[in-house]
Amino acid sequence: MRSIVLTKGVPDFSEGAVSFDEDGHLERGKTPTVMNPNDEFALRAALQTKIRHGGHVSGMSMGPPGYAEVLRGAMETVYTDDSYLLSDRELAASDTWATAIALSAGLETYREEVADIDLVFAGFKTADGETGQTGPQTCWAMDWPIVTHVVALDIDPDERTLRAKRLVEGDVDEIETVEAPLPCVVVTDPEFEPTYRRASHRLTRKELRAETEGRAENHDDHLTTWDHTDLNLDPDYIGLDGSPTIVSSVDPIPKAPSEREATMIEPDDGEEMGDVLEELQPYAAGAGD
């Protein structure tokens, strides 16, 4: 099985890591970039497929050169075999549509120069854009079937089909089972959990972890970078020129308070400790039962 996982770098929104300008706007250049959290579920699904059925998993991202570190992270944590970065100035400022055009060109170039693709995995949505459009738009450009909100899956390599359980309209109480032919695009839901019931699968996962440690240390040796000319893309259809989205306004991200007020309480002050206990009691586990 040959799988590609689409991943993206997003600002690290953890407390203390985000940098804002005086108007409350995010300063990307001063804010660390991390792998989009939802993409980790896509990577886990690809790893499960590799462990159960063998094969090869590649990570692919479109972005600035620094996104190579995002792909390295994918290799370190979910054991991808190699990485592909689509990167140059012509691709900058792409909206989801222009990004999907570039990614679909990357997938086609991969098929022509590397190998056929059985599965493409994508995360539910990104932490910065929150649109959830890039995976489905890339699928549309490839003219492949797509299964979204996937929480469990398995592959029948002989029949060339995928069988998946998916949430219905995001409702965790209603799950449907669907089948799709390969090649196929899978958009994983944050509820996705890989399963390794066989001891042989767990042993394979352990072996892959050890194998990947050395590969990730030399990530540059396993990284291929393609620019828009390698992908045979017309600059008029990518980047800012190829992005039909018009942003009418942007709401500033609220700044975290620079100083916090704290009330010091002595442990032996029974009255004040009682007040604290009374305030926290509703949040105690099982308090609402």
C-alpha positions in Angstrom: 0.0 0.0 0.0 1.3 3.4 -1.0 -0.1 6.3 1.1 0.4 10.1 1.2 -0.4 12.2 4.2 -1.1 15.8 3.6 0.0 18.0 6.5 0.5 21.7 7.3 2.4 23.9 9.7 0.3 26.2 11.9 1.2 28.7 14.6 1.8 27.3 18.0 -1.2 28.6 19.9 0.0 27.3 23.3 0.1 29.9 26.0 3.2 32.1 25.8 4.2 31.0 22.3 1.9 33.3 20.3 3.2 36.7 19.3 0.8 39.6 18.6 1.4 43.0 17.2 -0.1 46.2 18.8 -3.4 45.7 17.1 -3.8 42.1 18.4 -2.9 40.5 15.0 -0.9 37.3 14.9 2.8 37.7 14.0 3.6 34.5 12.2 7.2 35.3 11.8 7.6 35.6 15.6 5.4 32.7 16.5 6.8 29.1 16.4 5.3 26.7 13.8 4.1 23.3 14.7 2.3 20.5 12.9 -1.5 21.0 12.6 -2.9 18.9 15.5 -5.7 17.3 13.4 -3.1 16.0 10.9 -1.7 13.7 13.6 -4.9 11.6 13.3 -4.4 11.3 9.5 -0.8 10.2 10.2 -2.0 7.6 12.7 -4.5 6.2 10.1 -1.7 6.0 7.5 0.6 4.2 10.1 -2.2 1.8 11.0 -2.6 0.9 7.3 1.1 0.4 6.9 1.4 -1.8 9.9 -1.6 -4.0 8.9 -0.9 -4.2 5.2 2.7 -3.2 4.7 3.8 -0.6 2.2 5.1 3.0 2.2 3.9 6.3 3.8 5.1 9.7 2.5 4.4 13.0 4.1 3.5 16.0 1.8 3.1 19.7 2.7 3.0 23.0 0.8 4.6 26.0 2.5 7.8 27.9 3.1 11.1 26.0 3.6 10.6 25.9 7.3 7.8 23.4 6.8 10.5 20.8 6.4 10.6 20.7 10.2 6.9 19.9 10.2 7.6 17.0 7.9 10.5 15.9 10.1 8.1 15.9 13.0 5.8 13.6 11.0 8.7 11.2 10.4 9.7 11.3 14.1 6.3 10.7 15.6 4.4 8.6 13.0 7.3 7.0 11.1 6.8 8.3 7.5 9.3 6.9 5.1 10.0 10.1 3.2 8.9 13.7 2.8 7.8 16.0 -0.1 7.7 19.8 0.3 6.0 22.0 -2.3 7.7 25.3 -1.9 8.6 28.6 -3.7 7.5 32.2 -3.7 4.9 31.6 -6.4 3.0 29.4 -4.1 2.9 32.0 -1.3 -0.4 33.5 -0.1 -2.5 30.6 -1.5 -6.1 30.2 -0.2 -7.5 26.7 0.1 -8.4 26.4 -3.5 -4.9 27.4 -4.8 -3.4 25.1 -2.2 -5.5 22.2 -3.4 -4.4 22.9 -7.0 -0.8 22.7 -5.9 -1.3 19.6 -3.8 -3.1 17.8 -6.5 -0.2 18.7 -8.9 2.2 17.3 -6.2 0.2 14.1 -6.1 0.3 13.7 -9.9 4.0 14.4 -10.0 4.5 11.8 -7.3 2.6 9.3 -9.4 4.7 10.1 -12.4 8.1 10.2 -10.8 7.8 7.9 -7.7 4.9 5.4 -7.6 1.2 5.0 -7.9 -0.8 6.1 -4.9 -3.5 4.0 -3.1 -4.6 6.4 -0.3 -4.3 10.1 0.5 -4.9 11.0 4.2 -5.8 14.5 5.4 -6.7 16.1 8.7 -10.2 17.4 9.5 -9.3 21.1 9.5 -6.4 23.3 10.4 -6.0 25.2 13.7 -5.5 28.5 11.9 -7.9 28.5 9.0 -10.6 26.2 10.4 -12.2 25.7 7.0 -11.8 22.0 6.4 -11.8 22.6 2.7 -8.3 21.7 1.5 -8.6 17.9 1.7 -12.0 17.7 -0.2 -10.8 20.3 -2.7 -7.7 18.3 -3.4 -9.8 15.2 -3.8 -12.1 17.0 -6.3 -9.0 18.0 -8.4 -7.9 14.4 -8.4 -11.4 13.2 -9.3 -11.2 10.4 -6.6 -13.8 9.2 -4.1 -13.6 10.7 -0.6 -14.6 9.5 2.8 -14.8 12.1 5.6 -15.1 12.1 9.4 -13.5 8.7 9.5 -13.1 7.1 13.0 -12.0 3.6 12.0 -10.9 2.0 8.8 -9.5 -1.1 7.1 -8.3 -2.0 3.7 -8.9 -5.0 1.5 -5.8 -5.0 -0.8 -7.1 -7.8 -3.0 -10.5 -6.2 -3.7 -8.9 -2.7 -3.8 -11.5 -1.3 -1.5 -11.6 0.7 1.8 -14.1 0.0 4.5 -14.6 2.8 7.0 -16.7 3.9 9.9 -17.5 7.6 9.8 -19.5 10.0 12.0 -22.7 11.2 10.4 -22.7 15.0 10.3 -20.2 15.1 13.1 -22.6 13.4 15.5 -20.6 11.0 17.7 -23.8 9.1 18.6 -24.5 8.1 14.9 -21.9 6.1 12.9 -22.3 4.7 9.4 -20.1 2.1 7.6 -19.2 2.9 4.0 -17.0 1.3 1.3 -15.0 3.1 -1.4 -12.7 1.9 -4.2 -9.0 2.7 -4.2 -7.4 5.1 -4.8 -9.3 7.2 -2.3 -9.0 10.2 -0.1 -9.6 9.8 3.7 -10.3 12.7 6.0 -9.9 11.6 9.5 -12.0 12.8 12.4 -10.4 13.8 15.8 -12.3 10.8 17.2 -10.1 8.4 15.1 -8.3 5.8 17.2 -5.9 3.3 15.6 -6.3 -0.3 16.7 -3.5 -3.0 16.9 -5.2 -6.1 18.3 -2.6 -8.6 17.0 0.7 -9.0 18.8 2.4 -9.0 15.4 1.0 -5.6 14.7 2.3 -4.2 18.0 5.7 -5.8 17.3 5.8 -4.2 13.8 5.0 -0.8 15.3 7.9 -1.1 17.8 10.3 -2.1 15.0 9.2 0.8 12.8 9.8 3.2 15.7 13.4 2.0 16.1 13.9 2.1 12.3 12.6 5.7 12.0 14.8 7.2 14.7 17.9 7.1 12.4 16.0 8.2 9.4 14.5 11.3 11.1 18.0 12.3 12.3 19.0 12.6 8.6 15.7 14.0 7.4 17.3 16.1 4.6 18.4 12.9 2.9 14.8 11.8 2.7 13.3 15.2 1.7 12.3 16.1 -1.8 11.4 19.7 -2.6 9.4 20.7 -5.7 8.7 24.2 -6.9 5.9 25.3 -9.2 8.0 24.6 -12.3 8.6 21.0 -11.1 4.9 20.7 -10.7 4.2 22.3 -14.1 1.9 24.9 -12.5 1.0 28.2 -14.2 1.7 31.1 -11.7 -1.7 32.6 -12.7 -3.5 29.7 -11.0 -1.5 29.4 -7.8 -0.5 31.7 -4.9 -2.3 35.0 -4.4 -3.2 35.4 -8.1 -4.8 32.0 -8.2 -6.8 32.5 -4.9 -10.4 33.5 -5.4 -11.0 34.0 -1.7 -11.6 37.6 -0.7 -11.1 38.3 3.0 -13.4 41.2 4.0 -12.1 41.6 7.5 -10.1 39.8 10.2 -11.0 39.8 13.9 -7.9 40.3 16.1 -7.0 37.3 18.2 -7.5 38.2 21.9 -4.3 38.7 23.7 -3.6 36.7 26.8 -3.4 38.9 29.9 0.1 40.1 30.5 -0.4 39.9 34.3 -2.6 37.8 36.4 -4.0 38.6 39.8 -3.6 36.0 42.5 -4.9 35.7 45.9 -2.6 34.1 48.4 -4.2 31.7 50.9 -2.4 30.2 53.8 -3.1 26.4 54.1 -3.9 26.7 57.8 -6.6 29.3 57.2 -9.6 27.1 57.5 -12.2 29.7 56.5 -10.5 30.7 53.3 -9.6 27.1 52.4 -13.3 26.3 52.9 -14.3 29.0 50.5 -11.9 27.6 47.9 -13.3 24.1 48.3 -16.8 25.4 48.0 -15.9 27.2 44.7 -14.2 24.1 43.2 -16.7 21.5 44.4 -18.9 21.8 41.2 -16.0 21.0 39.0 -15.0 17.8 40.9 -15.4 14.5 39.0 -18.8 13.1 39.3 -20.3 16.2 41.0 -23.1 16.4 38.5 -24.1 12.8 38.8 
